[in-house]
Amino acid sequence: MVTRKTRGLLRPPVLFAAAAALSAASALGAATQAGASTQRAKASSPPTVGHVFVINLENKGYTTTFGSSSPATYLNRTLVPQGNLLTQYYGTAHNSLPNYIAQLSGQGPDPATQGDCQTYADFVGTGTTTSPEQAVGDGCVYPTSVRTLPDQLTTTKRTWKGYMEDMGNSTTEPATCRHPALGALDDTQKARVGDQYAARHNPFVYFHSIIDSPACATNDVPLDRLDVDLASTATTANFTYITPNLCHDGHDTPCVDGEPGGLVSADKFLSTWVPKIQASPAFGKDGLLIVTFDEADSPQSDATAADGETAGPNSPLPGITGPGGGRVGAVVLGRSVTPGTTTSTPYNHYALLGSIEDLFGLQHLGFAATATYRFGPDVYTARH
């Protein structure tokens, strides 16, 4: 394996203890400012990428997924050699939902999202929005004033689409843009035979700017529609976000339908869908695929954070027992990435959002604006 060295200004990620994270936040911000400026300058000339694909898997730490005994053989033996392995990629929170929200909006967690929003309730503001563009309050569904990546893409005449496995399998709820009624209990918290969709793994339905728009029914759709959309560049969105069901994302072990779940089922999902994406005209033209995990196994197992992550106004400990969602890793694939490379730059979901925004020339939302590092020459090849 060819390994590219990371930039000279980088340093290993700091694994904060819960108390230390709070006391050291201001010092870290000052100490990393020079490095952050350098990284942002280098990331200002990203490769030409017109189609970004993100696949999110669930609740697995880096060693479990990428260690020598990992059952994810397709991920490790096929995809890792084809792309760039981000060895220090971190979740931003526990539990699941705030990580998905971070990827789409840069918003930090609040008590409701940290609890995976058992009740699908509106976000209630309790104060003035604070820097960096953080809504102050508690709740699940953010008001239209909270901007998202889909909002940015729509404004700039680009397209987006979310593909959610099993979302269309309910006999009583809509097949697209599926979510509980406001104020109702979320009945997708547990998988059911034939319907293992989880609303909390579908970040699009946690923003009024999306669910109140006709675009939600058009663009937030079941996974089985992806095959048709991949057939041509014209029908492939500029931003494609893929969420497997509760079995195929690795969350459940075993699954309600008898499948093994965990990394075994997640790996099988990847081996089915990644080749389809790679064979699509859009990916072949100018595509980039990121495969990652929302968080490490649990707050008790790993609540560490990427270097520089700070708490927002609504949660002193984004990881419940610590400052982050733990080390999960990620793999980046595409023509703009050199196969068989690795980087130890400390990235997280906010950095991912900022890096996608860089590719499309967009403003950085929320904590993406203050992420210490965004994807740069350590991820992308010079031959793009």
C-alpha positions in Angstrom: 0.0 0.0 0.0 1.2 3.5 -0.9 0.9 5.9 1.9 1.0 9.6 1.4 2.4 11.6 4.3 0.2 14.3 5.8 1.0 18.0 5.9 3.7 19.2 8.1 1.5 21.4 10.2 -0.7 18.5 11.3 -0.6 16.9 14.6 -2.3 13.7 16.0 -5.9 14.1 17.2 -6.2 15.0 20.8 -8.3 12.4 22.7 -10.0 14.6 25.3 -11.4 13.3 28.6 -14.7 14.8 29.4 -13.5 17.3 31.9 -10.4 18.2 30.0 -12.4 18.9 26.9 -14.3 21.7 28.6 -11.4 23.3 30.4 -9.1 23.3 27.3 -11.5 24.4 24.6 -10.4 28.0 24.4 -6.7 27.2 24.5 -7.1 24.6 21.7 -9.0 27.1 19.6 -6.1 29.6 19.7 -3.4 26.9 19.3 -5.0 25.5 16.1 -5.8 28.8 14.4 -2.6 28.9 12.3 -3.0 25.3 11.2 -6.7 25.8 10.4 -5.9 28.8 8.2 -3.2 26.8 6.3 -5.6 23.9 5.8 -8.4 26.1 4.6 -6.1 27.8 2.2 -5.0 24.4 0.8 -8.6 23.2 0.5 -9.7 26.3 -1.4 -8.8 24.7 -4.7 -10.6 21.4 -4.6 -10.7 18.9 -7.5 -13.4 19.1 -10.1 -16.2 17.0 -8.6 -19.8 17.3 -9.8 -21.4 14.3 -8.1 -20.9 13.4 -4.4 -22.2 10.2 -2.9 -22.3 9.5 0.9 -23.1 6.2 2.4 -23.6 6.2 6.2 -23.2 3.0 8.3 -23.9 2.7 12.0 -22.2 2.4 15.4 -18.8 0.8 14.8 -15.5 2.0 16.1 -12.4 2.2 13.8 -10.7 -0.9 15.2 -13.8 -3.0 14.9 -14.3 -2.0 11.3 -10.8 -1.7 9.9 -8.9 -4.0 12.2 -7.3 -7.3 11.1 -10.2 -9.3 12.4 -13.0 -7.2 10.8 -15.7 -9.2 9.1 -16.1 -6.3 6.6 -13.9 -8.0 4.0 -15.3 -6.1 1.0 -14.8 -2.8 2.7 -11.2 -3.6 3.7 -9.9 -5.8 0.8 -11.7 -4.1 -2.1 -12.7 -0.5 -1.2 -9.7 0.5 1.0 -7.2 -0.4 -1.7 -9.2 1.5 -4.2 -9.3 4.8 -2.2 -8.0 6.9 0.6 -8.5 5.6 4.2 -9.1 8.3 6.7 -7.7 6.7 9.8 -8.6 9.6 12.1 -12.1 10.3 11.1 -14.5 10.9 14.1 -18.2 11.1 14.8 -19.3 14.4 16.3 -21.8 13.2 18.9 -23.7 10.4 20.5 -26.3 9.0 19.8 -27.1 8.6 16.1 -29.3 11.5 15.1 -27.0 14.5 15.9 -24.3 13.0 13.6 -26.6 12.9 10.7 -27.8 16.4 11.4 -24.2 17.6 11.6 -23.4 16.2 8.1 -26.3 18.1 6.6 -26.3 21.4 8.5 -23.4 21.8 10.8 -25.7 22.1 13.8 -24.4 20.7 17.1 -26.5 18.4 19.3 -29.2 19.2 21.8 -30.7 17.0 24.5 -33.5 15.8 22.2 -31.3 14.9 19.3 -28.8 13.2 21.7 -31.7 11.1 22.8 -32.5 10.2 19.1 -35.8 12.2 19.3 -38.1 9.5 20.6 -40.8 12.1 20.1 -40.8 13.9 16.8 -41.1 17.4 18.2 -40.3 20.9 16.8 -37.1 22.6 17.9 -38.0 25.3 20.4 -35.7 28.2 20.5 -34.6 29.6 23.8 -32.2 32.3 22.7 -30.5 34.2 19.9 -28.6 32.2 17.3 -25.0 32.1 18.3 -21.7 31.6 16.4 -21.1 29.6 14.4 -24.7 29.8 13.1 -26.0 27.6 15.9 -29.7 27.6 16.8 -30.1 27.9 20.6 -32.8 25.7 22.2 -33.9 22.1 22.2 -35.9 19.8 19.9 -35.9 17.8 16.7 -37.2 19.6 13.7 -35.3 22.8 13.0 -37.1 26.0 11.8 -36.7 27.2 8.3 -34.1 29.7 9.5 -31.7 26.9 9.9 -30.0 26.3 6.6 -28.9 23.0 5.2 -26.7 21.7 2.4 -29.9 20.8 0.3 -31.0 24.5 0.7 -27.6 25.6 -0.6 -27.6 23.2 -3.5 -31.2 24.2 -4.5 -30.3 27.9 -4.4 -27.3 27.4 -6.7 -29.3 25.3 -9.2 -27.8 22.0 -8.2 -29.6 18.8 -7.3 -29.8 16.6 -4.2 -31.4 13.3 -3.3 -31.7 11.1 -0.3 -32.2 7.3 -0.7 -33.5 5.5 2.4 -33.8 1.7 2.4 -37.3 0.4 3.5 -38.8 3.9 3.6 -41.4 2.9 1.2 -42.3 -0.3 3.0 -45.0 1.1 5.4 -48.6 0.2 4.7 -49.9 3.3 6.5 -47.4 6.1 5.8 -46.2 7.9 2.7 -43.5 6.2 0.6 -41.4 9.4 0.4 -40.3 12.0 2.9 -41.5 9.6 5.6 -41.5 10.9 9.2 -43.8 10.8 12.2 -46.4 13.5 12.7 -45.1 16.5 14.7 -45.5 15.8 18.4 -46.0 12.1 17.9 -43.8 9.2 19.1 -41.4 7.9 16.5 -42.5 4.4 15.7 -39.4 3.7 13.6 -37.1 3.5 16.6 -37.2 -0.3 16.4 -37.1 -2.4 13.3 -40.0 -4.5 12.1 -40.0 -7.4 9.8 -40.4 -6.0 6.3 -39.9 -2.4 7.5 -36.5 -1.6 9.0 -36.5 2.1 8.1 -35.4 4.5 10.9 -36.4 8.2 10.6 -33.5 9.2 12.9 -31.1 8.0 10.2 -32.8 10.2 7.6 -31.5 13.8 8.4 -33.6 15.4 5.7 -36.8 15.1 7.7 -35.4 17.1 10.6 -35.6 20.5 8.9 -38.7 22.5 8.1 -37.0 24.0 5.1 -37.1 20.5 3.6 -40.3 18.8 4.9 -42.4 21.9 4.3 -41.3 21.9 0.6 -42.6 19.7 -2.2 -39.0 18.9 -2.9 -39.0 16.5 0.1 -41.5 14.1 -1.5 -39.5 14.3 -4.8 -36.0 14.0 -3.4 -36.2 12.0 -0.2 -37.1 8.6 -1.6 -36.8 4.9 -1.1 -33.5 3.3 -2.0 -34.9 1.1 -4.7 -35.2 4.2 -6.9 -31.5 4.6 -7.0 -30.9 2.0 -9.8 -33.0 4.0 -12.3 -31.4 7.3 -11.3 -27.9 6.0 -11.7 -28.6 5.1 -15.3 -27.6 8.5 -16.6 -25.7 11.6 -15.5 -28.8 13.7 -16.1 -30.8 11.7 -13.5 -28.0 11.5 -10.9 -28.1 14.2 -8.3 -25.1 16.4 -7.6 -25.4 15.2 -3.9 -26.6 11.7 -3.2 -27.1 10.5 0.4 -27.7 6.8 1.1 -28.9 5.3 4.3 -29.3 1.5 4.6 -32.0 0.0 6.8 -31.4 -0.9 10.5 -30.0 -4.3 9.5 -27.8 -3.3 6.5 -26.3 -0.3 8.2 -24.8 -2.5 10.8 -26.9 -1.2 13.7 -28.8 -4.3 14.6 -27.2 -7.7 15.4 -29.0 -10.0 14.7 -31.8 -8.5 12.6 -35.5 -9.0 13.0 -35.7 -10.8 9.7 -33.0 -13.3 10.7 -30.0 -11.7 8.9 -26.8 -11.5 10.8 -26.6 -7.7 10.9 -23.6 -5.9 12.1 -20.6 -5.5 9.8 -21.5 -8.7 8.0 -24.7 -7.3 6.6 -23.3 -3.8 6.2 -20.4 -5.2 4.1 -22.9 -7.1 1.9 -24.8 -3.9 1.4 -21.7 -2.1 0.3 -20.7 -5.0 -2.1 -24.2 -4.6 -3.7 -24.5 -0.9 -4.1 -20.9 0.5 -4.4 -20.2 -1.3 -7.7 -23.5 0.2 -9.0 -22.4 3.7 -8.1 -18.9 3.1 -9.5 -20.3 1.9 -12.8 -22.6 4.9 -13.2 -21.9 7.5 -15.8 -22.0 10.3 -13.2 -19.4 8.7 -11.0 -17.2 7.9 -13.9 -17.3 11.5 -15.1 -16.6 13.4 -11.9 -17.8 11.4 -8.9 -16.6 11.2 -5.3 -17.9 8.5 -2.8 -17.5 8.7 1.0 -18.3 5.6 3.1 -18.3 6.3 6.8 -20.1 5.6 10.1 -22.2 7.9 12.2 -20.6 7.1 15.6 -18.5 4.6 17.5 -20.2 1.7 19.3 -21.5 3.7 22.3 -20.9 6.7 24.6 -19.3 4.3 27.0 -16.9 2.8 24.5 -15.6 5.9 22.8 -16.7 9.5 23.1 -13.5 11.1 21.9 -13.4 13.9 19.3 -11.4 15.1 16.4 -8.9 17.8 17.2 -10.6 21.1 17.5 -14.2 20.1 18.0 -15.9 22.3 20.5 -19.3 22.0 22.2 -22.3 24.1 20.9 -24.7 26.1 23.0 -27.2 23.2 23.6 -24.9 20.4 24.9 -21.8 20.7 27.1 -20.8 17.2 26.1 -21.8 16.3 22.5 -20.7 12.7 23.1 -22.7 12.4 26.4 -19.7 11.1 28.3 -17.1 13.1 26.3 -16.7 15.7 23.6 -17.4 13.6 20.4 -18.8 10.6 18.7 -15.6 8.5 18.8 -13.1 7.4 16.1 -14.9 5.6 13.2 -12.8 6.0 10.1 -13.9 6.7 6.5 -13.0 5.7 3.0 -13.0 8.2 0.1 -13.1 6.9 -3.5 -13.1 8.5 -7.0 -11.0 9.7 -9.9 -9.7 12.6 -7.7 -8.3 10.1 -5.1 -5.1 8.1 -5.4 -5.8 4.4 -4.7 -4.2 2.8 -1.7 -3.4 6.0 0.2 -4.2 6.9 3.8 -4.3 10.1 5.8 -4.1 10.6 9.6 -5.6 14.2 9.4 -8.2 14.5 12.2 -11.5 14.9 10.3 -15.1 14.6 11.5 -18.7 15.1 10.2 -18.4 18.9 10.3 -15.3 18.6 8.2 -17.1 16.4 5.8 -19.9 18.9 5.3 -17.3 21.7 4.8 -15.4 19.6 2.3 -18.5 18.9 0.3 -19.3 22.6 0.4 -15.8 23.3 -0.9 -16.4 21.0 -3.9 -19.5 23.0 -4.9 -18.1 26.5 -3.9 -20.6 27.0 -1.1 -20.5 28.9 2.2 -19.7 26.7 5.2 -22.7 26.1 7.5 -22.6 25.9 11.3 -19.6 24.1 12.7 -18.3 23.4 9.2 -17.1 27.0 9.2 -14.9 26.4 12.2 -13.7 22.8 11.4 -9.9 22.8 11.9 -9.3 20.8 8.7 -11.2 20.1 5.5 -10.2 17.6 2.8 -7.1 18.8 1.0 -4.0 17.4 -0.7 -3.8 14.6 1.8 -7.1 13.2 0.5 -7.1 14.3 -3.2 -4.5 13.4 -5.8 -2.6 16.2 -7.6 -3.7 14.5 -10.9 -7.4 15.5 -10.8 
